[in-house]
Amino acid sequence: MSVNRLKGFFGETCRARKVLVIEPGFLGDAVHLVPALRDLRRNYADAELHVVSSPAGREVVEMAGCVDRQWILEQAPGRRRLMDQARVGLALRRLRFDVSVNLSGGDRTLILARIVGARRRLGWRQARWHGWSPWCVDAWAESIDPLIPVFEQRRRVLAAAGLSLGSVDITLSPSQESMAAAMAWVPELAIHVSVSASHSLKEWPLERWVGFIRGFLSVRPDWHVVATGSPGGREQERLGELRDQVGDRRLLFPDHPLGVQGLAAVLKRCRLHVGADSGALHLAQSVGTRTVSLFRAYHDASSWMPQGPGHRVVSVPCPCQTGIAESCATTGIPRCLTDLDVQRVFGACQELLDPAADGTS
């Protein structure tokens, strides 16, 4: 059980007929999975390629267009149910997969790999390791640089198993219907803002967003700002407060939940995305929209930061790097991002919106 059977993995599995990828992560996780899915599709060209996705990940994988079937599994705390996990696991087990691939180190995904019981099982040994981990997966990739982009980390797991890697392709294309819907209400001169993230400690305080949006609209009176967020709960409350505090008709909101495809279309329609360290940032990158992102410098933040001339990262030192200080955890407000100046974010936006920056309009 302790023997690592990574060597020769692809040679033994290259004729696989059924391949399963287990990644029921959130929106950003799904976007960063896309290049690896395309590599798997090319290496296992004759196999059925199945993916275990989250509800948000489902639409991302649909846009990637390289998967035969998806299995939806909720992982969000409060919504996941043991019976649903067991039902999906047993249904997958009955399909008798030749290969399963785990590209994250979550305990539940490893247990699912064991339940599915594919003939060969590839995983990635990360910080979380248990005595029972080799019982779940028999071939382990190790020592992947945690500071390189997440999508590249996943591709290197495949390379360690002997698969060939093509050029990186993270591109996603919203449907024509989604694009038509976005064009019907998003003006040509618009930027998109995402003021929320999965956790409040990744968010710029709302008063900073209010100052930024007011400043942007005063300098560019012909432009609009589009703000979106996840349906329900805290994110919608923040959007409501944003609307009330900005008080400008050029700040636009969707009149119905967009879904991931709808959000992708809105992002593609906009000239720029400005937002927190969140899934919307990665979706914007995948549809070719320029981005300005706000990060606190936690230990592996660089692996989630977009790279290239069309992206600017505004990063601030995080004094509680080794563990969120009690005051931040109690208030839910990160002191480092609170101190981030509006003008610094505004300057990064100006760089990307200035036609002289890269010779385009």
C-alpha positions as CSV (number, residue, x, y, z in Angstrom):
1,M,0.0,0.0,0.0
2,S,2.9,2.4,0.6
3,V,4.5,1.8,-2.8
4,N,4.2,4.8,-5.2
5,R,3.3,3.4,-8.6
6,L,3.8,6.7,-10.5
7,K,6.5,5.5,-12.8
8,G,5.1,4.1,-16.0
9,F,1.6,5.4,-15.2
10,F,0.7,6.6,-18.7
11,G,2.3,3.7,-20.4
12,E,0.1,1.4,-18.4
13,T,-3.1,3.4,-18.9
14,C,-2.7,4.9,-22.4
15,R,-5.4,2.6,-23.8
16,A,-7.9,3.5,-21.1
17,R,-11.5,3.6,-22.2
18,K,-12.9,5.5,-19.3
19,V,-11.1,8.3,-17.4
20,L,-12.5,10.3,-14.4
21,V,-11.3,13.6,-13.1
22,I,-12.4,14.4,-9.5
23,E,-12.5,18.2,-8.9
24,P,-15.7,19.5,-7.3
25,G,-14.0,22.8,-6.4
26,F,-15.4,26.3,-6.7
27,L,-15.4,28.7,-9.6
28,G,-11.7,29.5,-9.6
29,D,-10.7,25.9,-9.1
30,A,-12.7,24.9,-12.2
31,V,-11.2,27.6,-14.4
32,H,-7.7,26.5,-13.4
33,L,-8.6,22.9,-14.2
34,V,-9.4,23.6,-17.9
35,P,-5.8,23.4,-19.3
36,A,-5.3,20.0,-17.6
37,L,-8.6,18.7,-18.9
38,R,-7.5,19.6,-22.4
39,D,-4.2,17.8,-21.9
40,L,-6.1,14.7,-20.6
41,R,-8.4,14.9,-23.6
42,R,-5.4,14.8,-26.0
43,N,-3.5,12.1,-24.2
44,Y,-6.6,9.8,-23.8
45,A,-8.1,10.7,-27.2
46,D,-10.1,7.5,-27.4
47,A,-11.5,7.4,-23.9
48,E,-14.7,8.7,-22.4
49,L,-13.6,11.7,-20.2
50,H,-15.8,12.2,-17.1
51,V,-15.5,15.0,-14.5
52,V,-16.9,15.3,-11.0
53,S,-17.7,19.0,-10.8
54,S,-19.3,21.5,-8.4
55,P,-22.5,23.3,-9.5
56,A,-20.4,26.4,-10.4
57,G,-17.7,24.3,-12.0
58,R,-20.3,22.6,-14.3
59,E,-20.8,25.6,-16.5
60,V,-17.0,26.2,-16.7
61,V,-16.4,22.7,-17.9
62,E,-19.3,23.0,-20.4
63,M,-17.6,26.0,-21.9
64,A,-14.3,24.1,-22.1
65,G,-16.1,21.7,-24.5
66,C,-13.7,18.7,-24.0
67,V,-15.6,16.4,-21.6
68,D,-18.1,13.7,-22.3
69,R,-20.0,13.7,-19.0
70,Q,-20.1,15.6,-15.8
71,W,-21.2,14.4,-12.3
72,I,-22.3,17.3,-10.0
73,L,-21.3,17.1,-6.4
74,E,-21.9,19.9,-3.9
75,Q,-19.0,20.7,-1.7
76,A,-20.0,24.0,-0.1
77,P,-20.4,23.6,3.7
78,G,-24.1,23.6,4.7
79,R,-25.2,22.3,1.3
80,R,-23.3,19.1,0.9
81,R,-25.1,15.9,2.0
82,L,-23.5,12.5,2.8
83,M,-26.2,10.7,0.9
84,D,-25.6,12.7,-2.3
85,Q,-21.8,12.0,-2.0
86,A,-22.5,8.2,-1.6
87,R,-25.0,8.1,-4.4
88,V,-22.6,9.7,-6.9
89,G,-19.7,7.6,-5.7
90,L,-21.6,4.3,-6.1
91,A,-22.9,5.4,-9.5
92,L,-19.4,6.1,-10.7
93,R,-18.1,2.8,-9.2
94,R,-20.6,0.9,-11.4
95,L,-19.0,2.4,-14.5
96,R,-15.7,0.7,-13.8
97,F,-13.2,3.4,-14.7
98,D,-9.8,2.6,-15.9
99,V,-8.2,5.8,-14.6
100,S,-9.2,8.4,-12.0
101,V,-7.2,11.6,-11.5
102,N,-7.2,13.8,-8.4
103,L,-5.7,17.3,-8.9
104,S,-6.5,18.6,-5.5
105,G,-5.6,17.2,-2.1
106,G,-9.0,17.4,-0.4
107,D,-9.8,14.5,1.9
108,R,-13.3,14.0,0.5
109,T,-12.0,13.8,-3.1
110,L,-9.5,11.2,-2.1
111,I,-12.1,9.1,-0.3
112,L,-14.3,9.4,-3.4
113,A,-11.4,8.1,-5.6
114,R,-11.3,5.0,-3.3
115,I,-15.1,4.5,-3.5
116,V,-15.0,4.8,-7.4
117,G,-12.2,2.2,-7.4
118,A,-10.7,2.9,-10.8
119,R,-8.0,0.4,-11.9
120,R,-5.3,3.1,-11.7
121,R,-5.6,6.2,-9.5
122,L,-3.4,9.3,-9.9
123,G,-3.1,11.9,-7.1
124,W,-1.0,14.8,-5.9
125,R,0.7,14.6,-2.6
126,Q,0.3,18.0,-0.8
127,A,0.6,19.2,2.7
128,R,-2.5,17.3,3.9
129,W,-1.4,13.7,4.2
130,H,-2.8,10.8,6.1
131,G,-1.8,7.2,6.8
132,W,-4.8,6.1,4.8
133,S,-4.0,8.3,1.7
134,P,-2.1,5.6,-0.2
135,W,-5.1,3.3,0.3
136,C,-7.1,5.8,-1.8
137,V,-4.6,6.6,-4.6
138,D,-1.8,4.4,-5.8
139,A,0.3,6.8,-7.9
140,W,1.4,10.1,-6.4
141,A,3.1,13.1,-7.9
142,E,5.1,15.2,-5.5
143,S,7.2,18.4,-5.2
144,I,5.1,20.7,-7.3
145,D,6.2,24.3,-6.9
146,P,3.3,26.0,-4.9
147,L,4.1,29.4,-6.3
148,I,3.6,28.8,-10.0
149,P,0.1,29.2,-11.4
150,V,-2.4,26.7,-10.1
151,F,-3.3,25.5,-13.7
152,E,0.4,24.8,-14.3
153,Q,0.7,22.9,-11.0
154,R,-2.0,20.6,-12.2
155,R,-0.4,20.1,-15.6
156,R,2.8,19.2,-13.9
157,V,1.1,16.4,-12.0
158,L,0.1,15.0,-15.4
159,A,3.6,15.4,-16.8
160,A,5.0,13.5,-13.7
161,A,2.7,10.6,-14.7
162,G,4.1,10.6,-18.2
163,L,1.5,12.5,-20.1
164,S,2.6,15.0,-22.8
165,L,1.7,18.6,-22.3
166,G,0.5,20.9,-25.0
167,S,0.4,24.7,-25.0
168,V,-1.5,26.2,-22.1
169,D,-5.1,26.9,-23.1
170,I,-7.3,28.5,-20.4
171,T,-9.7,30.1,-22.9
172,L,-13.4,29.8,-22.4
173,S,-16.2,30.9,-24.8
174,P,-19.6,31.9,-23.6
175,S,-22.5,30.8,-25.7
176,Q,-24.0,33.1,-28.4
177,E,-27.2,33.3,-26.4
178,S,-25.3,34.5,-23.3
179,M,-23.3,37.0,-25.3
180,A,-26.5,38.4,-26.9
181,A,-28.1,38.8,-23.5
182,A,-25.0,40.6,-22.1
183,M,-24.9,43.0,-25.1
184,A,-28.5,43.9,-24.6
185,W,-27.8,45.6,-21.2
186,V,-24.1,46.1,-20.8
187,P,-22.9,49.3,-22.6
188,E,-19.9,49.3,-24.9
189,L,-17.9,51.5,-22.6
190,A,-18.1,49.6,-19.3
191,I,-15.9,48.0,-16.6
192,H,-17.0,45.2,-14.3
193,V,-16.4,45.2,-10.6
194,S,-16.6,42.2,-8.2
195,V,-16.7,43.6,-4.7
196,S,-17.0,40.3,-2.9
197,A,-15.0,37.1,-2.5
198,S,-15.4,33.7,-0.8
199,H,-14.3,35.2,2.5
200,S,-14.5,38.7,3.9
201,L,-10.7,38.7,4.6
202,K,-10.1,38.8,0.9
203,E,-12.3,41.9,0.3
204,W,-11.6,45.5,0.0
205,P,-13.9,47.4,2.4
206,L,-17.1,48.7,0.7
207,E,-16.3,52.4,1.4
208,R,-13.2,52.0,-0.7
209,W,-15.2,50.5,-3.5
210,V,-17.6,53.5,-3.3
211,G,-14.7,55.9,-3.5
212,F,-13.2,54.1,-6.5
213,I,-16.5,53.9,-8.5
214,R,-17.3,57.5,-7.8
215,G,-13.8,58.6,-8.9
216,F,-13.9,56.4,-12.0
217,L,-17.3,57.8,-13.2
218,S,-16.2,61.4,-12.5
219,V,-13.1,61.0,-14.7
220,R,-14.9,58.9,-17.4
221,P,-18.4,60.4,-17.6
222,D,-19.4,58.4,-20.7
223,W,-18.6,55.0,-19.1
224,H,-20.6,52.7,-16.9
225,V,-19.7,50.3,-14.1
226,V,-21.3,46.9,-13.9
227,A,-21.4,45.2,-10.5
228,T,-22.3,41.5,-10.0
229,G,-22.2,39.0,-7.1
230,S,-23.4,35.5,-6.2
231,P,-27.2,35.2,-5.6
232,G,-28.5,35.6,-2.1
233,G,-26.8,36.2,1.2
234,R,-23.9,38.5,2.0
235,E,-22.8,39.3,-1.5
236,Q,-26.2,40.6,-2.5
237,E,-26.3,42.7,0.7
238,R,-23.0,44.3,-0.2
239,L,-24.3,45.0,-3.7
240,G,-27.4,46.7,-2.2
241,E,-25.3,48.9,0.0
242,L,-23.0,49.7,-2.9
243,R,-26.0,50.9,-5.0
244,D,-27.3,53.1,-2.1
245,Q,-24.0,54.6,-1.3
246,V,-22.8,55.4,-4.9
247,G,-26.2,56.7,-6.0
248,D,-25.4,56.9,-9.7
249,R,-27.4,55.5,-12.6
250,R,-24.3,54.6,-14.4
251,L,-23.7,51.9,-11.8
252,L,-25.5,48.9,-13.3
253,F,-26.7,45.6,-11.8
254,P,-28.2,42.5,-13.5
255,D,-31.9,42.2,-13.0
256,H,-31.7,38.4,-12.5
257,P,-29.1,35.8,-11.4
258,L,-26.6,35.5,-14.2
259,G,-25.1,32.0,-13.7
260,V,-21.5,31.3,-14.7
261,Q,-22.1,31.5,-18.5
262,G,-24.0,34.8,-18.1
263,L,-21.2,36.2,-15.9
264,A,-18.6,35.1,-18.4
265,A,-20.5,36.9,-21.2
266,V,-20.8,40.1,-19.1
267,L,-17.0,39.9,-18.3
268,K,-16.2,39.4,-22.0
269,R,-18.4,42.4,-22.9
270,C,-16.6,44.7,-20.4
271,R,-13.4,46.5,-21.2
272,L,-11.9,45.7,-17.8
273,H,-12.6,43.7,-14.7
274,V,-11.6,45.1,-11.3
275,G,-12.1,42.8,-8.3
276,A,-11.1,40.9,-5.3
277,D,-9.2,37.6,-5.2
278,S,-12.2,35.5,-6.3
279,G,-13.6,33.2,-9.0
280,A,-14.8,36.1,-11.1
281,L,-11.2,37.2,-11.6
282,H,-10.2,33.8,-13.0
283,L,-13.3,33.7,-15.2
284,A,-12.4,37.2,-16.6
285,Q,-8.9,36.0,-17.4
286,S,-10.3,33.0,-19.3
287,V,-12.6,35.1,-21.6
288,G,-9.8,37.5,-22.5
289,T,-10.8,40.5,-20.4
290,R,-8.1,42.6,-18.8
291,T,-8.0,42.6,-15.0
292,V,-7.0,44.6,-12.0
293,S,-7.0,42.4,-8.9
294,L,-6.6,43.1,-5.3
295,F,-4.6,40.6,-3.2
296,R,-3.3,40.4,0.3
297,A,0.0,38.6,0.1
298,Y,-0.7,35.3,1.8
299,H,1.7,32.4,1.5
300,D,0.7,31.1,-2.0
301,A,-1.2,34.1,-3.4
302,S,1.1,34.3,-6.4
303,S,-0.3,31.0,-7.7
304,W,-3.7,32.6,-8.1
305,M,-2.5,35.9,-9.6
306,P,-3.1,36.5,-13.4
307,Q,0.0,37.0,-15.4
308,G,0.7,38.9,-18.6
309,P,0.5,42.4,-20.0
310,G,-3.3,42.6,-19.8
311,H,-3.3,42.2,-16.0
312,R,-2.3,44.2,-13.0
313,V,-2.1,42.8,-9.5
314,V,-2.4,45.3,-6.6
315,S,-0.9,43.3,-3.7
316,V,-0.4,44.5,-0.1
317,P,1.7,43.0,2.6
318,C,-0.2,40.8,5.0
319,P,1.2,41.3,8.6
320,C,-0.8,38.3,9.8
321,Q,0.8,36.1,7.1
322,T,1.5,33.2,9.5
323,G,-2.1,33.3,10.8
324,I,-4.9,35.8,10.8
325,A,-4.6,38.1,13.8
326,E,-7.4,37.8,16.2
327,S,-8.6,41.3,15.6
328,C,-9.0,40.6,11.8
329,A,-10.7,37.2,12.4
330,T,-13.1,38.8,14.9
331,T,-14.1,41.8,12.7
332,G,-13.9,40.0,9.4
333,I,-12.0,43.1,8.0
334,P,-8.4,42.6,6.8
335,R,-6.3,45.5,8.0
336,C,-3.9,45.3,5.1
337,L,-6.6,45.7,2.4
338,T,-8.3,48.4,4.5
339,D,-5.2,50.5,4.1
340,L,-5.0,50.0,0.3
341,D,-5.4,53.4,-1.3
342,V,-8.1,54.1,-3.9
343,Q,-5.6,56.0,-6.1
344,R,-3.3,53.0,-6.4
345,V,-6.2,50.8,-7.8
346,F,-7.3,53.7,-10.0
347,G,-3.8,54.1,-11.4
348,A,-3.6,50.4,-12.4
349,C,-7.0,50.7,-14.2
350,Q,-5.8,53.8,-16.1
351,E,-2.7,51.9,-17.3
352,L,-4.9,49.2,-18.9
353,L,-7.5,51.5,-20.3
354,D,-5.0,53.9,-21.8
355,P,-4.7,53.0,-25.6
356,A,-1.1,54.0,-25.5
357,A,-0.4,51.2,-23.1
358,D,-0.3,48.6,-25.8
359,G,-1.2,50.4,-29.0
360,T,-4.8,49.3,-29.0
361,S,-8.1,51.2,-28.4
